[in-house]
Amino acid sequence: MNKTFCRNLAKKKVMSNDGMLIGTIKNIIVDLGTGQVVDLIVKPDDTFNTDGFRMDGDKMFVPFEAVKDIKDYIVVDRYLLRKSA
Amino acid sequence: MKTQITELFGLSVYTDKAVFVGNVDDIVLDVDGKKIDALAVGNLNPEIGELKGYKGMQIPFRIIKSVGDIVLIRHIAGVFKGSKKE
C-alpha cells in the first residue's frame, strides 16, 4: 500500500501521464464522513490551458480518482483529469 | 461533508471519554485506496499511558468518530488509560 504524509505533498508539482506539467498542489479536499480523498486543488502552471476544467477563481480541481502515483511528482491520468467528481 | 485538509492541522484530539490525546500534526493518505489512512498526532498528553519516549502516534481513521472543532476518537481501554491518576 502506498501511503504518504500530507506535509510531504506541499509544493509538489502535478504532471499528467503524457508528460505535461499541470501545476503545483495547493490543498486537498477530503470527505470526513467517509474518509475519501475527493479532489486536489492545483494552482495551474502558466503554460497550462485550463479550458474545460473545473475552476474556482485561479485554482483548479483535479479529481483524486485521476491520481496514478505520488513520488517526486504527482502523476495524474489525462483522461480522468476532466471528469467532474 | 467536504473539508480542505489543511483545516485539520492543529486540531485537538479527544477520546469519547473526554481524554485529551494530542494535536493533529499531519495526515497520512492512502494513495491507492484514495482515502485517509491515519492522523499523525503530536504534542501527546503524557498521562494517557505508556508513551515510551514516542513523540507522536498515528490514529487510524477507522477509530475517528467525528471531526468538528475538535477530533473525537473512540476510547480504547488499554491504549488510553484516562487522565485520572491511579
N, CA and C atoms of all chains as a GROMACS GRO file, in nm:
protein
  513
    1MET      N    1   0.083  -0.119   0.000
    1MET     CA    2   0.000   0.000   0.000
    1MET      C    3   0.087   0.125   0.000
    2ASN      N    4   0.047   0.218  -0.080
    2ASN     CA    5   0.126   0.339  -0.100
    2ASN      C    6   0.070   0.451  -0.012
    3LYS      N    7   0.145   0.482   0.094
    3LYS     CA    8   0.097   0.585   0.186
    3LYS      C    9   0.189   0.705   0.183
    4THR      N   10   0.129   0.822   0.209
    4THR     CA   11   0.212   0.942   0.209
    4THR      C   12   0.160   1.042   0.312
    5PHE      N   13   0.251   1.114   0.372
    5PHE     CA   14   0.213   1.222   0.463
    5PHE      C   15   0.173   1.344   0.383
    6CYS      N   16   0.070   1.413   0.431
    6CYS     CA   17   0.022   1.532   0.362
    6CYS      C   18   0.128   1.641   0.351
    7ARG      N   19   0.204   1.658   0.457
    7ARG     CA   20   0.301   1.768   0.456
    7ARG      C   21   0.412   1.742   0.354
    8ASN      N   22   0.427   1.613   0.316
    8ASN     CA   23   0.518   1.577   0.208
    8ASN      C   24   0.474   1.632   0.074
    9LEU      N   25   0.343   1.651   0.061
    9LEU     CA   26   0.287   1.687  -0.068
    9LEU      C   27   0.298   1.836  -0.096
   10ALA      N   28   0.321   1.915   0.008
   10ALA     CA   29   0.322   2.060  -0.009
   10ALA      C   30   0.420   2.099  -0.119
   11LYS      N   31   0.373   2.180  -0.210
   11LYS     CA   32   0.451   2.239  -0.319
   11LYS      C   33   0.498   2.136  -0.421
   12LYS      N   34   0.441   2.016  -0.418
   12LYS     CA   35   0.476   1.918  -0.521
   12LYS      C   36   0.412   1.958  -0.653
   13LYS      N   37   0.481   1.921  -0.763
   13LYS     CA   38   0.429   1.952  -0.897
   13LYS      C   39   0.335   1.841  -0.943
   14VAL      N   40   0.233   1.883  -1.015
   14VAL     CA   41   0.136   1.787  -1.069
   14VAL      C   42   0.163   1.773  -1.218
   15MET      N   43   0.176   1.649  -1.263
   15MET     CA   44   0.210   1.623  -1.402
   15MET      C   45   0.115   1.518  -1.458
   16SER      N   46   0.077   1.531  -1.583
   16SER     CA   47  -0.011   1.429  -1.642
   16SER      C   48   0.075   1.315  -1.695
   17ASN      N   49   0.012   1.200  -1.722
   17ASN     CA   50   0.091   1.084  -1.762
   17ASN      C   51   0.142   1.094  -1.906
   18ASP      N   52   0.104   1.202  -1.978
   18ASP     CA   53   0.170   1.224  -2.107
   18ASP      C   54   0.278   1.331  -2.095
   19GLY      N   55   0.320   1.361  -1.974
   19GLY     CA   56   0.438   1.444  -1.953
   19GLY      C   57   0.412   1.593  -1.949
   20MET      N   58   0.285   1.633  -1.943
   20MET     CA   59   0.255   1.775  -1.940
   20MET      C   60   0.255   1.824  -1.796
   21LEU      N   61   0.320   1.939  -1.774
   21LEU     CA   62   0.317   1.999  -1.641
   21LEU      C   63   0.184   2.069  -1.621
   22ILE      N   64   0.113   2.036  -1.515
   22ILE     CA   65  -0.018   2.095  -1.493
   22ILE      C   66  -0.009   2.209  -1.393
   23GLY      N   67   0.061   2.191  -1.284
   23GLY     CA   68   0.072   2.299  -1.188
   23GLY      C   69   0.130   2.251  -1.057
   24THR      N   70   0.102   2.327  -0.952
   24THR     CA   71   0.155   2.298  -0.819
   24THR      C   72   0.038   2.273  -0.725
   25ILE      N   73   0.053   2.174  -0.638
   25ILE     CA   74  -0.057   2.141  -0.548
   25ILE      C   75  -0.071   2.249  -0.440
   26LYS      N   76  -0.195   2.285  -0.412
   26LYS     CA   77  -0.223   2.386  -0.309
   26LYS      C   78  -0.290   2.324  -0.188
   27ASN      N   79  -0.386   2.237  -0.211
   27ASN     CA   80  -0.461   2.179  -0.100
   27ASN      C   81  -0.530   2.052  -0.146
   28ILE      N   82  -0.590   1.984  -0.051
   28ILE     CA   83  -0.659   1.858  -0.079
   28ILE      C   84  -0.797   1.867  -0.016
   29ILE      N   85  -0.899   1.824  -0.090
   29ILE     CA   86  -1.035   1.821  -0.036
   29ILE      C   87  -1.067   1.678   0.005
   30VAL      N   88  -1.109   1.660   0.131
   30VAL     CA   89  -1.143   1.527   0.180
   30VAL      C   90  -1.287   1.527   0.229
   31ASP      N   91  -1.348   1.409   0.226
   31ASP     CA   92  -1.480   1.389   0.284
   31ASP      C   93  -1.459   1.322   0.419
   32LEU      N   94  -1.484   1.398   0.527
   32LEU     CA   95  -1.451   1.346   0.660
   32LEU      C   96  -1.551   1.241   0.706
   33GLY      N   97  -1.668   1.237   0.644
   33GLY     CA   98  -1.764   1.134   0.679
   33GLY      C   99  -1.717   0.996   0.638
   34THR      N  100  -1.667   0.985   0.517
   34THR     CA  101  -1.626   0.855   0.464
   34THR      C  102  -1.475   0.835   0.464
   35GLY      N  103  -1.399   0.943   0.480
   35GLY     CA  104  -1.255   0.932   0.473
   35GLY      C  105  -1.200   0.936   0.332
   36GLN      N  106  -1.288   0.951   0.233
   36GLN     CA  107  -1.243   0.954   0.095
   36GLN      C  108  -1.171   1.085   0.064
   37VAL      N  109  -1.064   1.074  -0.016
   37VAL     CA  110  -1.000   1.193  -0.069
   37VAL      C  111  -1.072   1.229  -0.199
   38VAL      N  112  -1.127   1.350  -0.208
   38VAL     CA  113  -1.214   1.384  -0.319
   38VAL      C  114  -1.137   1.453  -0.431
   39ASP      N  115  -1.074   1.566  -0.400
   39ASP     CA  116  -1.010   1.646  -0.503
   39ASP      C  117  -0.873   1.696  -0.456
   40LEU      N  118  -0.790   1.728  -0.556
   40LEU     CA  119  -0.670   1.807  -0.530
   40LEU      C  120  -0.701   1.949  -0.577
   41ILE      N  121  -0.655   2.048  -0.503
   41ILE     CA  122  -0.664   2.186  -0.552
   41ILE      C  123  -0.526   2.221  -0.606
   42VAL      N  124  -0.523   2.258  -0.733
   42VAL     CA  125  -0.397   2.280  -0.802
   42VAL      C  126  -0.393   2.423  -0.853
   43LYS      N  127  -0.277   2.486  -0.835
   43LYS     CA  128  -0.256   2.617  -0.897
   43LYS      C  129  -0.197   2.588  -1.035
   44PRO      N  130  -0.272   2.616  -1.144
   44PRO     CA  131  -0.225   2.578  -1.276
   44PRO      C  132  -0.100   2.654  -1.317
   45ASP      N  133  -0.013   2.584  -1.389
   45ASP     CA  134   0.107   2.646  -1.444
   45ASP      C  135   0.066   2.744  -1.555
   46ASP      N  136   0.149   2.848  -1.576
   46ASP     CA  137   0.117   2.949  -1.679
   46ASP      C  138   0.102   2.887  -1.817
   47THR      N  139   0.176   2.778  -1.843
   47THR     CA  140   0.175   2.718  -1.976
   47THR      C  141   0.057   2.622  -1.995
   48PHE      N  142  -0.023   2.603  -1.890
   48PHE     CA  143  -0.128   2.502  -1.900
   48PHE      C  144  -0.262   2.566  -1.934
   49ASN      N  145  -0.329   2.511  -2.036
   49ASN     CA  146  -0.459   2.563  -2.079
   49ASN      C  147  -0.569   2.498  -1.994
   50THR      N  148  -0.637   2.581  -1.916
   50THR     CA  149  -0.733   2.525  -1.820
   50THR      C  150  -0.875   2.517  -1.877
   51ASP      N  151  -0.894   2.543  -2.007
   51ASP     CA  152  -1.030   2.539  -2.065
   51ASP      C  153  -1.093   2.401  -2.041
   52GLY      N  154  -1.216   2.403  -1.995
   52GLY     CA  155  -1.289   2.277  -1.978
   52GLY      C  156  -1.266   2.209  -1.846
   53PHE      N  157  -1.187   2.270  -1.758
   53PHE     CA  158  -1.163   2.211  -1.627
   53PHE      C  159  -1.248   2.282  -1.522
   54ARG      N  160  -1.271   2.210  -1.413
   54ARG     CA  161  -1.343   2.273  -1.303
   54ARG      C  162  -1.250   2.372  -1.236
   55MET      N  163  -1.294   2.498  -1.230
   55MET     CA  164  -1.209   2.602  -1.174
   55MET      C  165  -1.283   2.675  -1.063
   56ASP      N  166  -1.206   2.730  -0.969
   56ASP     CA  167  -1.262   2.821  -0.870
   56ASP      C  168  -1.164   2.937  -0.862
   57GLY      N  169  -1.198   3.045  -0.929
   57GLY     CA  170  -1.103   3.156  -0.941
   57GLY      C  171  -0.982   3.110  -1.020
   58ASP      N  172  -0.862   3.121  -0.961
   58ASP     CA  173  -0.742   3.076  -1.032
   58ASP      C  174  -0.698   2.937  -0.988
   59LYS      N  175  -0.782   2.870  -0.909
   59LYS     CA  176  -0.747   2.734  -0.864
   59LYS      C  177  -0.824   2.631  -0.947
   60MET      N  178  -0.762   2.517  -0.967
   60MET     CA  179  -0.820   2.414  -1.050
   60MET      C  180  -0.842   2.289  -0.964
   61PHE      N  181  -0.956   2.222  -0.986
   61PHE     CA  182  -0.985   2.099  -0.912
   61PHE      C  183  -0.946   1.978  -0.996
   62VAL      N  184  -0.870   1.889  -0.938
   62VAL     CA  185  -0.834   1.765  -1.005
   62VAL      C  186  -0.892   1.650  -0.924
   63PRO      N  187  -0.980   1.568  -0.981
   63PRO     CA  188  -1.036   1.456  -0.904
   63PRO      C  189  -0.926   1.360  -0.860
   64PHE      N  190  -0.931   1.317  -0.733
   64PHE     CA  191  -0.824   1.230  -0.682
   64PHE      C  192  -0.824   1.095  -0.754
   65GLU      N  193  -0.941   1.060  -0.811
   65GLU     CA  194  -0.953   0.940  -0.896
   65GLU      C  195  -0.845   0.934  -1.004
   66ALA      N  196  -0.808   1.054  -1.054
   66ALA     CA  197  -0.715   1.060  -1.165
   66ALA      C  198  -0.571   1.038  -1.122
   67VAL      N  199  -0.544   1.042  -0.991
   67VAL     CA  200  -0.406   1.032  -0.945
   67VAL      C  201  -0.354   0.889  -0.962
   68LYS      N  202  -0.246   0.876  -1.037
   68LYS     CA  203  -0.188   0.744  -1.063
   68LYS      C  204  -0.085   0.710  -0.955
   69ASP      N  205   0.000   0.805  -0.924
   69ASP     CA  206   0.106   0.777  -0.826
   69ASP      C  207   0.160   0.907  -0.771
   70ILE      N  208   0.216   0.898  -0.652
   70ILE     CA  209   0.279   1.014  -0.590
   70ILE      C  210   0.418   0.975  -0.546
   71LYS      N  211   0.519   1.030  -0.613
   71LYS     CA  212   0.658   1.010  -0.568
   71LYS      C  213   0.720   1.149  -0.563
   72ASP      N  214   0.808   1.179  -0.658
   72ASP     CA  215   0.863   1.314  -0.662
   72ASP      C  216   0.764   1.411  -0.726
   73TYR      N  217   0.682   1.355  -0.816
   73TYR     CA  218   0.574   1.432  -0.877
   73TYR      C  219   0.443   1.363  -0.845
   74ILE      N  220   0.334   1.438  -0.860
   74ILE     CA  221   0.202   1.377  -0.855
   74ILE      C  222   0.160   1.353  -1.000
   75VAL      N  223   0.146   1.226  -1.037
   75VAL     CA  224   0.113   1.193  -1.175
   75VAL      C  225  -0.036   1.166  -1.185
   76VAL      N  226  -0.104   1.238  -1.276
   76VAL     CA  227  -0.247   1.217  -1.293
   76VAL      C  228  -0.275   1.169  -1.435
   77ASP      N  229  -0.381   1.092  -1.449
   77ASP     CA  230  -0.424   1.040  -1.578
   77ASP      C  231  -0.491   1.151  -1.657
   78ARG      N  232  -0.448   1.174  -1.780
   78ARG     CA  233  -0.502   1.289  -1.853
   78ARG      C  234  -0.645   1.267  -1.900
   79TYR      N  235  -0.688   1.140  -1.906
   79TYR     CA  236  -0.827   1.116  -1.947
   79TYR      C  237  -0.923   1.138  -1.832
   80LEU      N  238  -0.880   1.097  -1.712
   80LEU     CA  239  -0.967   1.112  -1.595
   80LEU      C  240  -0.968   1.256  -1.542
   81LEU      N  241  -0.868   1.332  -1.585
   81LEU     CA  242  -0.847   1.467  -1.534
   81LEU      C  243  -0.970   1.556  -1.549
   82ARG      N  244  -1.041   1.542  -1.662
   82ARG     CA  245  -1.152   1.633  -1.692
   82ARG      C  246  -1.281   1.592  -1.624
   83LYS      N  247  -1.284   1.467  -1.576
   83LYS     CA  248  -1.408   1.418  -1.517
   83LYS      C  249  -1.445   1.498  -1.393
   84SER      N  250  -1.570   1.538  -1.384
   84SER     CA  251  -1.611   1.608  -1.263
   84SER      C  252  -1.658   1.506  -1.161
   85ALA      N  253  -1.616   1.526  -1.037
   85ALA     CA  254  -1.648   1.428  -0.933
   85ALA      C  255  -1.794   1.438  -0.893
   86MET      N  256  -1.966   1.576   0.393
   86MET     CA  257  -1.901   1.700   0.436
   86MET      C  258  -1.760   1.707   0.378
   87LYS      N  259  -1.739   1.808   0.296
   87LYS     CA  260  -1.608   1.819   0.232
   87LYS      C  261  -1.526   1.930   0.299
   88THR      N  262  -1.402   1.898   0.326
   88THR     CA  263  -1.316   1.989   0.401
   88THR      C  264  -1.180   1.996   0.334
   89GLN      N  265  -1.119   2.114   0.341
   89GLN     CA  266  -0.980   2.124   0.298
   89GLN      C  267  -0.893   2.062   0.407
   90ILE      N  268  -0.795   1.984   0.363
   90ILE     CA  269  -0.719   1.903   0.458
   90ILE      C  270  -0.636   1.990   0.552
   91THR      N  271  -0.599   2.109   0.508
   91THR     CA  272  -0.517   2.195   0.593
   91THR      C  273  -0.595   2.244   0.716
   92GLU      N  274  -0.731   2.237   0.706
   92GLU     CA  275  -0.811   2.280   0.821
   92GLU      C  276  -0.798   2.184   0.939
   93LEU      N  277  -0.750   2.062   0.912
   93LEU     CA  278  -0.737   1.964   1.020
   93LEU      C  279  -0.611   1.985   1.103
   94PHE      N  280  -0.511   2.048   1.043
   94PHE     CA  281  -0.384   2.063   1.113
   94PHE      C  282  -0.403   2.144   1.241
   95GLY      N  283  -0.351   2.094   1.350
   95GLY     CA  284  -0.355   2.168   1.475
   95GLY      C  285  -0.478   2.140   1.560
   96LEU      N  286  -0.578   2.066   1.506
   96LEU     CA  287  -0.696   2.038   1.586
   96LEU      C  288  -0.660   1.949   1.705
   97SER      N  289  -0.734   1.968   1.816
   97SER     CA  290  -0.712   1.885   1.934
   97SER      C  291  -0.786   1.753   1.917
   98VAL      N  292  -0.722   1.644   1.962
   98VAL     CA  293  -0.783   1.512   1.952
   98VAL      C  294  -0.824   1.467   2.092
   99TYR      N  295  -0.952   1.433   2.107
   99TYR     CA  296  -1.004   1.382   2.233
   99TYR      C  297  -1.068   1.246   2.209
  100THR      N  298  -1.068   1.159   2.310
  100THR     CA  299  -1.144   1.035   2.301
  100THR      C  300  -1.286   1.062   2.348
  101ASP      N  301  -1.377   0.964   2.328
  101ASP     CA  302  -1.515   0.986   2.371
  101ASP      C  303  -1.531   0.968   2.522
  102LYS      N  304  -1.422   0.943   2.595
  102LYS     CA  305  -1.424   0.953   2.741
  102LYS      C  306  -1.363   1.086   2.785
  103ALA      N  307  -1.356   1.179   2.689
  103ALA     CA  308  -1.307   1.315   2.716
  103ALA      C  309  -1.163   1.319   2.764
  104VAL      N  310  -1.081   1.229   2.713
  104VAL     CA  311  -0.938   1.232   2.745
  104VAL      C  312  -0.865   1.300   2.629
  105PHE      N  313  -0.785   1.398   2.662
  105PHE     CA  314  -0.705   1.467   2.560
  105PHE      C  315  -0.593   1.376   2.513
  106VAL      N  316  -0.577   1.363   2.382
  106VAL     CA  317  -0.471   1.278   2.327
  106VAL      C  318  -0.355   1.361   2.274
  107GLY      N  319  -0.386   1.461   2.191
  107GLY     CA  320  -0.279   1.544   2.136
  107GLY      C  321  -0.334   1.634   2.028
  108ASN      N  322  -0.245   1.689   1.946
  108ASN     CA  323  -0.285   1.776   1.836
  108ASN      C  324  -0.249   1.711   1.703
  109VAL      N  325  -0.331   1.736   1.602
  109VAL     CA  326  -0.305   1.681   1.469
  109VAL      C  327  -0.184   1.751   1.409
  110ASP      N  328  -0.080   1.673   1.379
  110ASP     CA  329   0.039   1.727   1.316
  110ASP      C  330   0.036   1.706   1.165
  111ASP      N  331  -0.017   1.592   1.124
  111ASP     CA  332  -0.011   1.557   0.982
  111ASP      C  333  -0.118   1.452   0.954
  112ILE      N  334  -0.146   1.433   0.827
  112ILE     CA  335  -0.246   1.334   0.786
  112ILE      C  336  -0.179   1.237   0.690
  113VAL      N  337  -0.203   1.107   0.712
  113VAL     CA  338  -0.146   1.006   0.624
  113VAL      C  339  -0.252   0.966   0.522
  114LEU      N  340  -0.219   0.979   0.394
  114LEU     CA  341  -0.313   0.942   0.288
  114LEU      C  342  -0.274   0.807   0.230
  115ASP      N  343  -0.375   0.725   0.201
  115ASP     CA  344  -0.356   0.601   0.129
  115ASP      C  345  -0.382   0.633  -0.018
  116VAL      N  346  -0.274   0.641  -0.096
  116VAL     CA  347  -0.285   0.689  -0.233
  116VAL      C  348  -0.360   0.588  -0.320
  117ASP      N  349  -0.334   0.459  -0.300
  117ASP     CA  350  -0.400   0.357  -0.382
  117ASP      C  351  -0.548   0.344  -0.345
  118GLY      N  352  -0.576   0.350  -0.214
  118GLY     CA  353  -0.714   0.338  -0.169
  118GLY      C  354  -0.791   0.468  -0.180
  119LYS      N  355  -0.721   0.577  -0.209
  119LYS     CA  356  -0.780   0.710  -0.225
  119LYS      C  357  -0.858   0.753  -0.100
  120LYS      N  358  -0.803   0.720   0.016
  120LYS     CA  359  -0.871   0.765   0.137
  120LYS      C  360  -0.770   0.804   0.245
  121ILE      N  361  -0.824   0.862   0.352
  121ILE     CA  362  -0.738   0.899   0.465
  121ILE      C  363  -0.702   0.772   0.540
  122ASP      N  364  -0.574   0.752   0.565
  122ASP     CA  365  -0.532   0.631   0.635
  122ASP      C  366  -0.526   0.655   0.786
  123ALA      N  367  -0.467   0.766   0.826
  123ALA     CA  368  -0.449   0.792   0.968
  123ALA      C  369  -0.422   0.940   0.992
  124LEU      N  370  -0.438   0.980   1.118
  124LEU     CA  371  -0.394   1.112   1.159
  124LEU      C  372  -0.265   1.094   1.239
  125ALA      N  373  -0.166   1.174   1.207
  125ALA     CA  374  -0.045   1.172   1.288
  125ALA      C  375  -0.061   1.278   1.397
  126VAL      N  376  -0.058   1.233   1.521
  126VAL     CA  377  -0.087   1.320   1.634
  126VAL      C  378   0.041   1.343   1.714
  127GLY      N  379   0.069   1.469   1.740
  127GLY     CA  380   0.184   1.504   1.821
  127GLY      C  381   0.140   1.577   1.946
  128ASN      N  382   0.234   1.634   2.018
  128ASN     CA  383   0.205   1.706   2.143
  128ASN      C  384   0.122   1.618   2.236
  129LEU      N  385   0.165   1.491   2.250
  129LEU     CA  386   0.084   1.392   2.319
  129LEU      C  387   0.067   1.424   2.467
  130ASN      N  388  -0.052   1.390   2.516
  130ASN     CA  389  -0.079   1.400   2.659
  130ASN      C  390   0.000   1.293   2.732
  131PRO      N  391   0.094   1.330   2.818
  131PRO     CA  392   0.180   1.229   2.882
  131PRO      C  393   0.105   1.137   2.978
  132GLU      N  394  -0.019   1.169   3.008
  132GLU     CA  395  -0.092   1.090   3.107
  132GLU      C  396  -0.178   0.981   3.046
  133ILE      N  397  -0.178   0.966   2.913
  133ILE     CA  398  -0.268   0.865   2.855
  133ILE      C  399  -0.210   0.725   2.863
  134GLY      N  400  -0.087   0.711   2.902
  134GLY     CA  401  -0.036   0.575   2.916
  134GLY      C  402   0.110   0.567   2.879
  135GLU      N  403   0.153   0.446   2.848
  135GLU     CA  404   0.293   0.420   2.816
  135GLU      C  405   0.328   0.484   2.683
  136LEU      N  406   0.406   0.589   2.684
  136LEU     CA  407   0.444   0.651   2.558
  136LEU      C  408   0.584   0.609   2.516
  137LYS      N  409   0.662   0.561   2.610
  137LYS     CA  410   0.796   0.508   2.584
  137LYS      C  411   0.883   0.603   2.502
  138GLY      N  412   0.866   0.731   2.528
  138GLY     CA  413   0.951   0.828   2.461
  138GLY      C  414   0.908   0.864   2.320
  139TYR      N  415   0.794   0.806   2.273
  139TYR     CA  416   0.747   0.843   2.139
  139TYR      C  417   0.700   0.987   2.140
  140LYS      N  418   0.727   1.056   2.027
  140LYS     CA  419   0.686   1.196   2.017
  140LYS      C  420   0.547   1.209   1.956
  141GLY      N  421   0.503   1.103   1.887
  141GLY     CA  422   0.372   1.111   1.823
  141GLY      C  423   0.313   0.974   1.805
  142MET      N  424   0.188   0.971   1.764
  142MET     CA  425   0.127   0.842   1.734
  142MET      C  426   0.033   0.859   1.615
  143GLN      N  427   0.009   0.749   1.544
  143GLN     CA  428  -0.085   0.755   1.433
  143GLN      C  429  -0.219   0.700   1.478
  144ILE      N  430  -0.322   0.780   1.459
  144ILE     CA  431  -0.457   0.738   1.493
  144ILE      C  432  -0.523   0.689   1.365
  145PRO      N  433  -0.553   0.559   1.354
  145PRO     CA  434  -0.616   0.510   1.230
  145PRO      C  435  -0.752   0.575   1.208
  146PHE      N  436  -0.786   0.601   1.082
  146PHE     CA  437  -0.908   0.676   1.053
  146PHE      C  438  -1.033   0.603   1.102
  147ARG      N  439  -1.026   0.468   1.110
  147ARG     CA  440  -1.148   0.395   1.145
  147ARG      C  441  -1.191   0.416   1.290
  148ILE      N  442  -1.102   0.462   1.378
  148ILE     CA  443  -1.147   0.487   1.515
  148ILE      C  444  -1.189   0.633   1.535
  149ILE      N  445  -1.187   0.712   1.427
  149ILE     CA  446  -1.232   0.851   1.440
  149ILE      C  447  -1.384   0.854   1.430
  150LYS      N  448  -1.447   0.914   1.529
  150LYS     CA  449  -1.592   0.920   1.530
  150LYS      C  450  -1.642   1.045   1.461
  151SER      N  451  -1.577   1.156   1.484
  151SER     CA  452  -1.629   1.281   1.432
  151SER      C  453  -1.519   1.386   1.428
  152VAL      N  454  -1.532   1.477   1.334
  152VAL     CA  455  -1.438   1.588   1.324
  152VAL      C  456  -1.516   1.717   1.314
  153GLY      N  457  -1.489   1.809   1.403
  153GLY     CA  458  -1.553   1.940   1.400
  153GLY      C  459  -1.452   2.042   1.448
  154ASP      N  460  -1.485   2.106   1.559
  154ASP     CA  461  -1.388   2.197   1.620
  154ASP      C  462  -1.275   2.119   1.685
  155ILE      N  463  -1.305   1.993   1.724
  155ILE     CA  464  -1.203   1.901   1.773
  155ILE      C  465  -1.220   1.770   1.697
  156VAL      N  466  -1.125   1.680   1.717
  156VAL     CA  467  -1.137   1.546   1.659
  156VAL      C  468  -1.174   1.451   1.773
  157LEU      N  469  -1.283   1.376   1.752
  157LEU     CA  470  -1.330   1.283   1.855
  157LEU      C  471  -1.300   1.141   1.808
  158ILE      N  472  -1.230   1.063   1.892
  158ILE     CA  473  -1.198   0.926   1.855
  158ILE      C  474  -1.254   0.830   1.958
  159ARG      N  475  -1.263   0.702   1.920
  159ARG     CA  476  -1.313   0.602   2.013
  159ARG      C  477  -1.213   0.580   2.124
  160HIS      N  478  -1.263   0.567   2.246
  160HIS     CA  479  -1.176   0.541   2.361
  160HIS      C  480  -1.143   0.392   2.364
  161ILE      N  481  -1.018   0.360   2.357
  161ILE     CA  482  -0.979   0.219   2.360
  161ILE      C  483  -0.909   0.193   2.492
  162ALA      N  484  -0.976   0.119   2.579
  162ALA     CA  485  -0.918   0.088   2.709
  162ALA      C  486  -0.791   0.007   2.685
  163GLY      N  487  -0.688   0.036   2.760
  163GLY     CA  488  -0.562  -0.034   2.738
  163GLY      C  489  -0.465   0.050   2.658
  164VAL      N  490  -0.519   0.132   2.568
  164VAL     CA  491  -0.432   0.226   2.497
  164VAL      C  492  -0.437   0.361   2.568
  165PHE      N  493  -0.561   0.407   2.590
  165PHE     CA  494  -0.577   0.533   2.661
  165PHE      C  495  -0.624   0.501   2.802
  166LYS      N  496  -0.543   0.535   2.898
  166LYS     CA  497  -0.573   0.495   3.036
  166LYS      C  498  -0.669   0.588   3.106
  167GLY      N  499  -0.694   0.704   3.045
  167GLY     CA  500  -0.775   0.804   3.117
  167GLY      C  501  -0.682   0.896   3.192
  168SER      N  502  -0.730   1.017   3.219
  168SER     CA  503  -0.639   1.114   3.275
  168SER      C  504  -0.631   1.106   3.428
  169LYS      N  505  -0.714   1.019   3.488
  169LYS     CA  506  -0.708   1.009   3.635
  169LYS      C  507  -0.582   0.933   3.678
  170LYS      N  508  -0.521   0.982   3.780
  170LYS     CA  509  -0.403   0.913   3.835
  170LYS      C  510  -0.450   0.788   3.909
  171GLU      N  511  -0.379   0.679   3.889
  171GLU     CA  512  -0.423   0.555   3.955
  171GLU      C  513  -0.336   0.526   4.077
   0.00000   0.00000   0.00000
